[in-house]
Amino acid sequence: MGLTGVRATDVATIVTTLEMRARPDVTQALVSPLRLVRLESPTPDRYRALFRAVGERWLWFSRLVMDDPTLTAIIHDPDVAVFAAVDPAGKDAGMLELDFRRHGECELGYFGLVPDLAGQKLGRWLMAEALGRAWAPGVERVWVHTCTLDHPSALNFYRASGFTPIARTIETFADPRILGLLPESAGPHVPRLSASASR
């Protein structure tokens, strides 16, 4: 067993892929002050604002580096459904993205609430909403991935929701804070290394 160094300008994370092969038996509707609103053909700016609101703390950046045509092709695809979870004041409080582009499958591409709502059990409501929509006719597999940069309870939450881990990979990427894609305050749980830390 050996250790592989990571450059001081990079971030490393363990990514876990999880899947569900049968629709769960959801017998009780969950009550929430939030409502889920489908964003029909959102503009790239609208989408990125939602993406940032939910994912900045967890260093989500992949959609921020896409140019407008590439991002628009994804979020306007008829087999991709983007939703905003909206609070009673009309403010974005979470997001859900369902990707049906693979035949017979649905990926929970992005799933999360703004950090202020953590610990209020609203994630269970959002997951119930997600699974109710993901298990569309013809879907035989619903899958998602999470990583060690996400909320520390994310993996256990997905398992408790009925997903089974099936694969692990290691991902490294340039720190989006250094690249200026996210502010220095993003990802406070992910330390920045000094330039002299790498050898």
C-alpha positions in Angstrom: 0.0 0.0 0.0 1.4 3.4 -1.0 0.4 7.0 -0.8 0.1 9.2 -3.8 0.9 12.9 -3.4 -1.5 15.6 -4.4 -0.2 19.0 -5.6 -0.9 21.9 -3.2 -3.0 23.5 -6.0 -5.2 20.5 -6.3 -8.0 18.9 -4.3 -8.5 15.1 -4.0 -11.7 13.3 -3.1 -13.1 9.8 -2.9 -16.2 9.5 -5.1 -18.8 6.8 -4.2 -21.4 5.7 -6.8 -24.6 4.3 -5.5 -27.6 2.8 -7.3 -31.2 1.7 -6.7 -32.7 -1.1 -8.8 -36.3 -1.1 -7.5 -38.7 1.7 -6.7 -38.8 2.2 -3.0 -42.1 1.8 -1.1 -42.9 5.3 0.0 -46.1 5.1 2.0 -46.1 8.5 3.8 -46.1 11.9 2.1 -43.6 14.3 3.8 -44.6 17.8 4.6 -42.3 20.7 3.8 -42.5 24.5 3.7 -40.6 24.2 0.4 -42.1 23.6 -3.0 -40.4 22.1 -6.1 -40.6 24.2 -9.2 -39.4 22.9 -12.6 -37.2 25.3 -14.4 -38.2 25.1 -18.1 -35.3 26.0 -20.3 -33.4 28.0 -17.7 -30.8 30.5 -18.8 -27.2 29.6 -18.0 -27.1 32.5 -15.5 -30.2 31.4 -13.7 -28.9 27.8 -13.6 -25.5 28.8 -12.3 -27.0 31.0 -9.6 -29.0 28.0 -8.3 -26.0 25.7 -8.7 -23.8 28.2 -6.7 -26.4 28.7 -3.9 -26.6 25.0 -3.2 -23.1 23.8 -4.1 -20.6 26.5 -3.4 -19.9 25.2 0.2 -19.2 21.8 -1.2 -16.9 23.0 -4.0 -19.3 22.2 -6.8 -17.7 23.8 -9.8 -18.2 21.6 -12.9 -21.0 23.5 -14.4 -19.3 26.8 -13.7 -16.4 26.0 -16.1 -18.8 25.1 -19.0 -19.3 27.7 -21.7 -22.9 28.8 -22.3 -23.6 26.6 -25.4 -22.3 23.5 -23.6 -24.3 24.1 -20.5 -27.4 25.1 -22.4 -27.3 21.9 -24.4 -27.5 19.9 -21.2 -30.0 21.9 -19.2 -32.3 22.3 -22.2 -32.2 18.7 -23.2 -35.7 17.2 -23.1 -34.3 14.3 -21.1 -32.9 16.5 -18.3 -35.2 18.0 -15.7 -34.0 20.8 -13.5 -36.0 21.8 -10.4 -35.5 24.6 -7.8 -36.8 24.0 -4.3 -38.3 27.3 -3.4 -39.1 28.7 0.1 -42.3 30.5 1.0 -40.7 33.9 0.2 -39.8 32.6 -3.3 -36.1 32.3 -2.6 -34.1 29.3 -4.0 -33.5 26.8 -1.2 -32.4 23.7 -3.1 -32.0 22.0 -6.4 -32.7 18.8 -8.1 -31.5 17.7 -11.5 -32.7 14.4 -13.0 -30.9 13.0 -16.1 -32.8 10.5 -18.2 -30.4 10.6 -21.2 -29.3 6.9 -20.7 -32.1 4.6 -21.7 -33.7 2.9 -18.7 -31.8 5.0 -16.2 -32.1 8.1 -14.2 -29.2 9.9 -12.6 -29.7 12.2 -9.7 -27.2 14.6 -11.3 -27.4 17.3 -8.7 -29.3 17.1 -5.4 -29.0 19.4 -2.4 -30.3 22.2 -0.2 -28.7 25.5 0.7 -26.4 25.1 3.7 -28.7 27.1 6.0 -31.3 24.3 5.8 -29.0 21.5 6.8 -30.3 19.4 9.7 -33.9 20.3 9.3 -34.9 17.0 7.7 -35.9 18.7 4.5 -33.5 16.4 2.6 -35.9 13.5 3.2 -38.7 15.6 1.6 -36.4 16.5 -1.4 -35.4 12.8 -1.8 -39.0 11.7 -1.8 -39.8 14.2 -4.5 -36.7 13.1 -6.4 -37.5 9.4 -6.3 -41.1 10.0 -7.2 -40.0 11.7 -10.4 -36.9 9.5 -11.1 -38.9 6.3 -11.2 -40.7 7.2 -14.4 -42.1 4.5 -16.7 -39.3 2.4 -18.2 -36.7 3.4 -15.6 -34.9 0.3 -14.2 -32.1 2.0 -12.4 -31.7 5.2 -10.4 -28.2 6.2 -9.5 -26.2 9.0 -7.8 -22.7 9.8 -6.7 -21.4 11.6 -3.7 -17.9 12.4 -2.5 -15.9 13.2 0.6 -16.2 16.9 -0.2 -20.0 16.7 0.3 -21.9 17.0 3.6 -20.4 14.4 6.0 -23.8 12.7 6.3 -24.4 12.5 2.5 -23.3 8.9 2.0 -25.3 7.6 5.0 -28.3 9.7 3.8 -28.2 8.0 0.4 -27.9 4.6 1.9 -30.8 5.3 4.3 -32.8 6.4 1.2 -32.4 2.9 -0.3 -29.3 3.4 -2.5 -26.5 0.7 -2.5 -22.8 1.7 -3.0 -21.4 0.0 -6.1 -18.1 1.7 -6.9 -15.4 4.0 -5.5 -13.0 6.2 -7.4 -10.5 8.9 -6.5 -10.8 12.2 -8.3 -8.3 15.1 -8.2 -8.8 18.5 -9.8 -7.4 22.0 -9.6 -8.8 23.8 -6.6 -11.6 26.0 -7.9 -10.9 28.6 -5.2 -7.4 29.1 -6.6 -8.8 29.3 -10.1 -11.1 32.0 -9.1 -14.3 30.0 -9.9 -15.4 30.0 -6.2 -14.6 32.4 -3.4 -12.0 31.7 -0.8 -14.8 31.1 1.7 -16.1 28.1 -0.3 -15.5 24.7 1.1 -14.4 25.7 4.6 -14.0 22.0 5.5 -11.4 21.6 2.7 -8.1 23.1 3.8 -5.9 25.0 1.3 -2.3 23.8 1.3 0.6 26.2 1.2 2.7 26.0 -1.9 5.6 24.4 0.2 3.3 21.6 1.4 3.7 19.5 -1.7 6.8 17.5 -2.4 
